[in-house]
Amino acid sequence: MQTLNATQQGYVGNIYPEVRADLAGYLMRNTVVCIYRQTECGADVPDFAVAPVEDTSFWIGCWNSPDEAAENALALGLVVEATLLIDGFAGRRELPCRVVGATQRRWRITADEPLPLPSKHLQPGDTALVPRHAVKLTASR
C-alpha cells in the first residue's frame, strides 16, 4: 500500500477533518487534476481551483495563478491535465497533454496519444520539456 510523503501529509493535516480521507485517497492515487477559474466563492478565495478530473466538485486547493496551482499540484504528486499550443503556418493547434513536472522555464509533459512537436514526435507515455508559454493549464468547466 502506498503512503503519503511528508509534503502530502503536511497538506492533508491542514485541511478540514471531514475531507481528509477523500483528499488522502486522491493524493495516494496520483490523480489527474484540472485547473479552472472558480466563481463559486468570493474575493477571499484565490481564483484558480485544482480538482480531480473525475469529480470537479471536490477542490484539492485554490491558488492565485494557474502556474502556482500547477506547481503546487505537482509538488503534491498530482498530474495536471493541460493543452499544448502549437503554432504553425496553418494556424494554431491545441492538443491534449498532461503536465508531470516543471523546471523554472519549462513544463515536462507526457502524451496519451501520438503528439507531434516541432522538433520530434512523442509517442504515448513519452515525456518532453516544452516552454511554459506553449501550455494552457486552465480548463473550461
N, CA, C and O of each residue as an XYZ file, in Angstrom:
564
protein
N       0.832     -1.191      0.000
C       0.000      0.000      0.000
C       0.871      1.246      0.000
O       1.841      1.343      0.751
N       0.518      2.174     -0.833
C       1.271      3.422     -0.932
C       0.875      4.349      0.207
O      -0.292      4.410      0.593
N       1.853      5.068      0.740
C       1.577      6.017      1.811
C       1.887      7.422      1.324
O       2.508      7.609      0.278
N       1.452      8.395      2.087
C       1.697      9.796      1.744
C       3.102     10.197      2.145
O       3.616      9.752      3.171
N       3.729     11.051      1.322
C       5.042     11.577      1.686
C       4.853     12.750      2.660
O       3.722     13.119      2.976
N       5.950     13.324      3.127
C       5.882     14.376      4.150
C       5.132     15.614      3.647
O       4.367     16.212      4.403
N       5.337     16.006      2.393
C       4.641     17.167      1.832
C       3.141     16.918      1.796
O       2.352     17.784      2.173
N       2.749     15.729      1.340
C       1.332     15.384      1.268
C       0.710     15.302      2.662
O      -0.407     15.776      2.866
N       1.421     14.707      3.620
C       0.906     14.608      4.987
C       0.697     15.993      5.596
O      -0.305     16.232      6.270
N       1.644     16.905      5.358
C       1.503     18.265      5.873
C       0.307     18.976      5.276
O      -0.406     19.698      5.974
N       0.083     18.773      3.982
C      -1.051     19.415      3.314
C      -2.378     18.852      3.818
O      -3.309     19.603      4.106
N      -2.458     17.526      3.922
C      -3.685     16.884      4.408
C      -3.969     17.299      5.855
O      -5.128     17.448      6.240
N      -2.924     17.483      6.651
C      -3.101     17.875      8.046
C      -3.697     19.260      8.220
O      -4.267     19.558      9.270
N      -3.577     20.112      7.208
C      -4.104     21.477      7.289
C      -5.493     21.625      6.682
O      -6.011     22.738      6.601
N      -6.102     20.531      6.257
C      -7.405     20.552      5.597
C      -8.476     20.206      6.624
O      -8.193     19.588      7.650
N      -9.707     20.614      6.335
C     -10.832     20.286      7.216
C     -10.890     18.785      7.474
O     -10.737     17.996      6.541
N     -11.108     18.375      8.730
C     -11.094     16.943      9.072
C     -12.088     16.099      8.280
O     -11.805     14.935      7.997
N     -13.236     16.648      7.918
C     -14.251     15.846      7.241
C     -13.869     15.456      5.810
O     -14.490     14.555      5.247
N     -12.872     16.102      5.207
C     -12.477     15.750      3.842
C     -11.064     15.166      3.759
O     -10.570     14.900      2.663
N     -10.421     14.969      4.894
C      -9.037     14.464      4.882
C      -8.917     13.103      4.221
O      -7.988     12.878      3.446
N      -9.828     12.197      4.507
C      -9.738     10.841      3.943
C      -9.886     10.883      2.419
O      -9.155     10.197      1.704
N     -10.831     11.688      1.927
C     -11.009     11.806      0.470
C      -9.770     12.394     -0.183
O      -9.309     11.898     -1.211
N      -9.232     13.450      0.411
C      -8.037     14.093     -0.147
C      -6.856     13.132     -0.137
O      -6.124     13.048     -1.123
N      -6.662     12.413      0.952
C      -5.557     11.452      1.032
C      -5.699     10.379     -0.049
O      -4.704      9.946     -0.631
N      -6.931      9.954     -0.315
C      -7.156      8.965     -1.366
C      -6.750      9.478     -2.728
O      -6.114      8.757     -3.497
N      -7.111     10.725     -3.042
C      -6.718     11.314     -4.325
C      -5.192     11.439     -4.420
O      -4.612     11.169     -5.472
N      -4.545     11.846     -3.329
C      -3.093     12.015     -3.355
C      -2.371     10.677     -3.491
O      -1.351     10.597     -4.176
N      -2.873      9.645     -2.864
C      -2.225      8.333     -2.956
C      -2.327      7.745     -4.358
O      -1.456      6.980     -4.771
N      -3.372      8.089     -5.088
C      -3.571      7.548     -6.436
C      -2.882      8.380     -7.519
O      -2.978      8.035     -8.697
N      -2.193      9.461     -7.157
C      -1.584     10.354     -8.160
C      -2.621     10.761     -9.203
O      -2.399     10.610    -10.404
N      -3.720     11.261     -8.746
C      -4.881     11.595     -9.556
C      -4.568     12.636    -10.619
O      -3.735     13.518    -10.407
N      -5.233     12.533    -11.758
C      -5.166     13.554    -12.804
C      -6.125     14.668    -12.412
O      -7.297     14.418    -12.134
N      -5.627     15.893    -12.390
C      -6.434     17.035    -11.973
C      -6.526     18.065    -13.088
O      -5.720     18.077    -14.018
N      -7.524     18.927    -12.973
C      -7.644     20.052    -13.892
C      -7.598     21.336    -13.066
O      -7.890     21.340    -11.871
N      -7.231     22.401    -13.725
C      -7.166     23.720    -13.101
C      -8.190     24.589    -13.808
O      -8.219     24.648    -15.037
N      -9.021     25.256    -13.043
C     -10.019     26.133    -13.660
C     -10.265     27.341    -12.766
O      -9.980     27.314    -11.569
N     -10.795     28.394    -13.365
C     -11.120     29.608    -12.613
C     -12.431     29.363    -11.873
O     -13.474     29.125    -12.482
N     -12.354     29.428    -10.554
C     -13.553     29.202     -9.748
C     -14.322     30.504     -9.595
O     -13.736     31.577     -9.447
N     -15.636     30.392     -9.633
C     -16.504     31.565     -9.487
C     -17.523     31.362     -8.378
O     -18.449     32.158     -8.224
N     -17.353     30.299     -7.611
C     -18.342     29.963     -6.584
C     -18.113     30.690     -5.275
O     -19.049     30.843     -4.489
N     -16.895     31.144     -5.017
C     -16.581     31.801     -3.748
C     -16.244     33.266     -3.998
O     -16.068     33.690     -5.140
N     -16.161     34.010     -2.944
C     -15.889     35.436     -3.040
C     -14.419     35.747     -3.223
O     -13.613     34.882     -3.565
N     -14.092     37.010     -2.984
C     -12.733     37.503     -3.199
C     -11.742     36.968     -2.174
O     -10.532     37.095     -2.367
N     -12.225     36.376     -1.095
C     -11.320     35.857     -0.073
C     -10.699     34.516     -0.450
O      -9.787     34.047      0.232
N     -11.181     33.889     -1.530
C     -10.650     32.610     -2.003
C      -9.884     32.861     -3.301
O     -10.398     33.543     -4.188
N      -8.666     32.326     -3.436
C      -7.913     32.515     -4.688
C      -8.702     32.044     -5.910
O      -9.606     31.215     -5.802
N      -8.346     32.585     -7.066
C      -9.132     32.405     -8.292
C      -9.080     31.028     -8.922
O     -10.068     30.602     -9.522
N      -7.966     30.310     -8.811
C      -7.791     29.082     -9.593
C      -7.869     27.839     -8.706
O      -7.055     27.641     -7.804
N      -8.868     27.017     -8.991
C      -9.104     25.788     -8.228
C      -8.445     24.606     -8.924
O      -8.372     24.555    -10.152
N      -7.971     23.664     -8.134
C      -7.435     22.395     -8.625
C      -8.392     21.319     -8.148
O      -8.669     21.203     -6.954
N      -8.896     20.532     -9.093
C      -9.875     19.495     -8.764
C      -9.600     18.249     -9.596
O      -9.082     18.348    -10.708
N      -9.942     17.080     -9.064
C      -9.802     15.852     -9.862
C     -10.680     15.930    -11.102
O     -11.795     16.448    -11.044
N     -10.188     15.427    -12.207
C     -10.950     15.444    -13.453
C     -12.256     14.671    -13.284
O     -13.283     15.051    -13.846
N     -12.216     13.592    -12.512
C     -13.398     12.749    -12.336
C     -14.458     13.365    -11.419
O     -15.607     12.925    -11.437
N     -14.095     14.377    -10.614
C     -15.047     14.989     -9.681
C     -14.630     16.435     -9.419
O     -13.957     16.720     -8.429
N     -15.025     17.339    -10.300
C     -14.586     18.735    -10.170
C     -15.278     19.468     -9.029
O     -14.947     20.622     -8.754
N     -16.224     18.829     -8.365
C     -16.850     19.475     -7.211
C     -15.967     19.368     -5.966
O     -16.194     20.091     -4.995
N     -14.970     18.486     -5.971
C     -14.048     18.330     -4.847
C     -12.776     19.117     -5.141
O     -11.994     18.727     -6.008
N     -12.568     20.198     -4.441
C     -11.376     21.024     -4.654
C     -10.225     20.506     -3.810
O     -10.368     20.295     -2.606
N      -9.090     20.305     -4.448
C      -7.883     19.934     -3.718
C      -7.243     21.181     -3.130
O      -6.612     21.127     -2.075
N      -7.408     22.299     -3.816
C      -6.904     23.571     -3.308
C      -7.182     24.684     -4.288
O      -7.609     24.443     -5.417
N      -6.938     25.912     -3.849
C      -7.087     27.096     -4.699
C      -5.833     27.946     -4.581
O      -5.283     28.106     -3.492
N      -5.383     28.492     -5.713
C      -4.201     29.331     -5.744
C      -4.454     30.548     -6.621
O      -5.473     30.625     -7.308
N      -3.526     31.496     -6.597
C      -3.717     32.795     -7.259
C      -3.490     32.792     -8.759
O      -3.993     33.680     -9.446
N      -2.752     31.828     -9.294
C      -2.484     31.791    -10.731
C      -2.458     30.331    -11.199
O      -2.252     29.428    -10.388
N      -2.663     30.097    -12.493
C      -2.585     28.721    -12.994
C      -1.203     28.096    -12.774
O      -1.104     26.916    -12.438
N      -0.136     28.885    -12.963
C       1.212     28.349    -12.757
C       1.422     27.927    -11.300
O       1.966     26.858    -11.026
N       0.983     28.783    -10.373
C       1.116     28.463     -8.951
C       0.297     27.217     -8.604
O       0.748     26.366     -7.838
N      -0.895     27.118     -9.165
C      -1.746     25.951     -8.926
C      -1.087     24.680     -9.461
O      -1.088     23.649     -8.787
N      -0.529     24.750    -10.662
C       0.125     23.583    -11.254
C       1.354     23.173    -10.457
O       1.564     21.984    -10.213
N       2.160     24.129    -10.052
C       3.365     23.802     -9.289
C       3.016     23.150     -7.956
O       3.677     22.199     -7.537
N       1.971     23.660     -7.282
C       1.550     23.051     -6.023
C       0.950     21.671     -6.246
O       1.184     20.764     -5.447
N       0.189     21.495     -7.306
C      -0.371     20.178     -7.616
C       0.749     19.178     -7.898
O       0.695     18.042     -7.427
N       1.756     19.586     -8.657
C       2.887     18.700     -8.950
C       3.657     18.358     -7.680
O       4.101     17.222     -7.512
N       3.820     19.339     -6.779
C       4.509     19.089     -5.515
C       3.752     18.076     -4.659
O       4.355     17.363     -3.856
N       2.430     18.013     -4.830
C       1.618     17.042     -4.092
C       1.556     15.684     -4.793
O       0.889     14.768     -4.311
N       2.245     15.550     -5.924
C       2.294     14.278     -6.628
C       1.145     14.056     -7.592
O       0.897     12.925     -8.008
N       0.444     15.113     -7.953
C      -0.681     15.005     -8.876
C      -0.216     15.246    -10.305
O       0.862     15.798    -10.525
N      -1.011     14.841    -11.259
C      -0.736     15.043    -12.683
C      -1.763     16.048    -13.195
O      -2.958     15.895    -12.945
N      -1.303     17.077    -13.911
C      -2.180     18.167    -14.340
C      -2.571     17.999    -15.802
O      -1.708     17.892    -16.673
N      -3.864     17.976    -16.065
C      -4.377     17.932    -17.432
C      -4.175     19.310    -18.055
O      -4.436     20.329    -17.415
N      -3.707     19.341    -19.310
C      -3.408     20.619    -19.953
C      -3.620     20.510    -21.464
O      -3.982     19.457    -21.988
N      -3.386     21.623    -22.136
C      -3.482     21.687    -23.589
C      -2.181     22.255    -24.126
O      -1.732     23.315    -23.689
N      -1.574     21.552    -25.073
C      -0.346     22.022    -25.716
C      -0.731     22.873    -26.918
O      -1.511     22.434    -27.763
N      -0.195     24.081    -27.001
C      -0.483     25.005    -28.098
C       0.684     24.978    -29.073
O       1.811     25.327    -28.720
N       0.405     24.561    -30.303
C       1.452     24.501    -31.327
C       1.060     25.428    -32.467
O       0.043     25.225    -33.129
N       1.887     26.453    -32.688
C       1.646     27.388    -33.780
C       2.365     26.903    -35.027
O       3.536     26.526    -34.972
N       1.664     26.913    -36.144
C       2.238     26.505    -37.415
C       1.765     27.424    -38.523
O       1.007     28.362    -38.278
N       2.210     27.160    -39.738
C       1.832     28.016    -40.864
C       0.335     27.938    -41.157
O      -0.222     28.848    -41.772
N      -0.316     26.868    -40.727
C      -1.740     26.702    -40.978
C      -2.594     27.155    -39.793
O      -3.811     26.970    -39.799
N      -1.964     27.743    -38.784
C      -2.707     28.218    -37.628
C      -2.264     27.517    -36.357
O      -1.247     26.824    -36.340
N      -3.018     27.697    -35.318
C      -2.693     27.119    -34.014
C      -3.465     25.827    -33.813
O      -4.662     25.746    -34.088
N      -2.749     24.810    -33.322
C      -3.377     23.550    -32.943
C      -3.338     23.430    -31.429
O      -2.352     23.803    -30.793
N      -4.400     22.914    -30.864
C      -4.472     22.671    -29.424
C      -4.605     21.172    -29.207
O      -5.602     20.564    -29.594
N      -3.592     20.584    -28.584
C      -3.525     19.132    -28.409
C      -3.504     18.782    -26.924
O      -2.821     19.449    -26.147
N      -4.241     17.747    -26.516
C      -4.265     17.380    -25.100
C      -2.935     16.784    -24.652
O      -2.285     16.046    -25.393
N      -2.544     17.121    -23.423
C      -1.333     16.561    -22.827
C      -1.513     16.583    -21.309
O      -2.528     17.054    -20.796
N      -0.522     16.071    -20.613
C      -0.529     16.104    -19.147
C       0.808     16.631    -18.668
O       1.860     16.234    -19.168
N       0.760     17.528    -17.696
C       1.978     18.074    -17.098
C       2.363     17.174    -15.932
O       1.561     16.931    -15.031
N       3.604     16.682    -15.960
C       4.073     15.766    -14.918
C       5.275     16.311    -14.155
O       5.732     15.689    -13.197
N       5.791     17.470    -14.570
C       6.931     18.059    -13.884
C       7.179     19.471    -14.374
O       6.530     19.947    -15.305
N       8.135     20.136    -13.728
C       8.413     21.527    -14.082
C       9.866     21.871    -13.816
O      10.503     21.325    -12.916
N      10.367     22.787    -14.619
C      11.622     23.471    -14.334
C      11.252     24.946    -14.237
O      10.073     25.298    -14.295
N      12.242     25.798    -14.092
C      11.932     27.212    -13.947
C      11.289     27.803    -15.208
O      10.448     28.697    -15.107
N      11.673     27.318    -16.383
C      11.162     27.892    -17.633
C      10.325     26.944    -18.477
O       9.757     27.358    -19.488
N      10.241     25.681    -18.081
C       9.566     24.703    -18.921
C       8.665     23.784    -18.099
O       8.852     23.594    -16.897
N       7.676     23.221    -18.801
C       6.846     22.157    -18.236
C       7.291     20.835    -18.838
O       7.624     20.770    -20.021
N       7.297     19.794    -18.038
C       7.542     18.444    -18.544
C       6.170     17.839    -18.805
O       5.361     17.689    -17.889
N       5.916     17.494    -20.067
C       4.610     16.953    -20.442
C       4.748     15.508    -20.874
O       5.831     15.049    -21.237
N       3.642     14.808    -20.829
C       3.570     13.450    -21.350
C       2.358     13.367    -22.269
O       1.404     14.133    -22.133
N       2.409     12.449    -23.181
C       1.340     12.310    -24.172
C       0.557     11.025    -23.925
O       1.134      9.988    -23.597
N      -0.760     11.104    -24.085
C      -1.606      9.914    -24.022
C      -1.836      9.337    -25.407
O      -2.266      8.192    -25.548
N      -1.552     10.122    -26.416
C      -1.698      9.713    -27.816
C      -0.536     10.328    -28.581
O       0.120     11.226    -28.054
N      -0.254      9.881    -29.801
C       0.860     10.474    -30.552
C       0.706     11.997    -30.621
O      -0.368     12.520    -30.918
N       1.812     12.689    -30.337
C       1.787     14.143    -30.224
C       2.925     14.728    -31.059
O       4.093     14.556    -30.711
N       2.601     15.417    -32.157
C       3.666     15.986    -32.992
C       4.170     17.308    -32.417
O       3.430     18.289    -32.350
N       5.418     17.322    -32.009
C       6.069     18.558    -31.563
C       6.886     19.099    -32.729
O       7.180     18.357    -33.666
N       7.258     20.370    -32.693
C       8.065     20.915    -33.791
C       9.395     20.181    -34.002
O       9.867     20.071    -35.134
N      10.002     19.677    -32.915
C      11.308     19.050    -33.054
C      11.277     17.523    -33.085
O      12.239     16.894    -33.525
N      10.174     16.919    -32.618
C      10.080     15.455    -32.603
C       8.626     15.048    -32.397
O       7.762     15.885    -32.135
N       8.376     13.766    -32.517
C       7.037     13.220    -32.279
C       7.055     12.421    -30.985
O       7.892     11.537    -30.806
N       6.131     12.732    -30.088
C       6.007     11.981    -28.848
C       5.033     10.834    -29.059
O       3.965     11.002    -29.647
N       5.417      9.682    -28.574
C       4.529      8.527    -28.572
C       3.863      8.449    -27.196
O       4.368      9.042    -26.243
N       2.752      7.737    -27.072
C       2.093      7.629    -25.766
C       3.062      7.176    -24.682
O       3.779      6.188    -24.841
N       3.069      7.919    -23.578
C       3.958      7.615    -22.465
C       5.288      8.345    -22.494
O       5.971      8.416    -21.472
N       5.678      8.899    -23.660
C       6.923      9.663    -23.749
C       6.755     11.005    -23.051
O       5.643     11.516    -22.920
N       7.886     11.575    -22.602
C       7.856     12.897    -21.987
C       8.770     13.843    -22.752
O       9.694     13.414    -23.444
N       8.498     15.130    -22.616
C       9.328     16.153    -23.250
C       9.204     17.443    -22.451
O       8.194     17.683    -21.789
N      10.236     18.260    -22.521
C      10.191     19.596    -21.929
C       9.740     20.583    -22.992
O      10.279     20.600    -24.099
N       8.754     21.402    -22.659
C       8.255     22.412    -23.590
C       8.208     23.752    -22.863
O       8.074     23.779    -21.639
N       8.316     24.867    -23.593
C       8.241     26.186    -22.941
C       6.905     26.364    -22.223
O       5.876     25.862    -22.674
N       6.932     27.073    -21.118
C       5.711     27.297    -20.340
C       4.633     28.007    -21.147
O       3.446     27.733    -20.967
N       5.028     28.915    -22.030
C       4.028     29.660    -22.800
C       3.297     28.778    -23.812
O       2.271     29.184    -24.358
N       3.818     27.576    -24.066
C       3.197     26.682    -25.040
C       2.162     25.746    -24.414
O       1.607     24.892    -25.105
N       1.898     25.897    -23.111
C       0.961     25.020    -22.425
C      -0.129     25.860    -21.765
O       0.148     26.790    -21.007
N      -1.380     25.505    -22.075
C      -2.534     26.157    -21.429
C      -2.983     25.230    -20.298
O      -3.411     24.101    -20.538
N      -2.879     25.729    -19.058
C      -3.182     24.906    -17.902
C      -4.651     24.929    -17.520
O      -5.152     23.955    -16.959
N      -5.341     25.996    -17.805
C      -6.727     26.122    -17.358
C      -7.671     25.393    -18.291
O      -7.512     25.418    -19.511
N      -8.647     24.749    -17.699
C      -9.653     24.024    -18.450
C     -10.972     24.768    -18.373
O     -11.250     25.451    -17.387
N     -11.771     24.639    -19.392
C     -13.121     25.199    -19.307
C     -13.976     24.177    -18.598
O     -13.865     22.978    -18.851
N     -14.816     24.644    -17.726
C     -15.600     23.721    -16.917
C     -17.040     23.821    -17.260
O     -17.863     23.114    -16.677
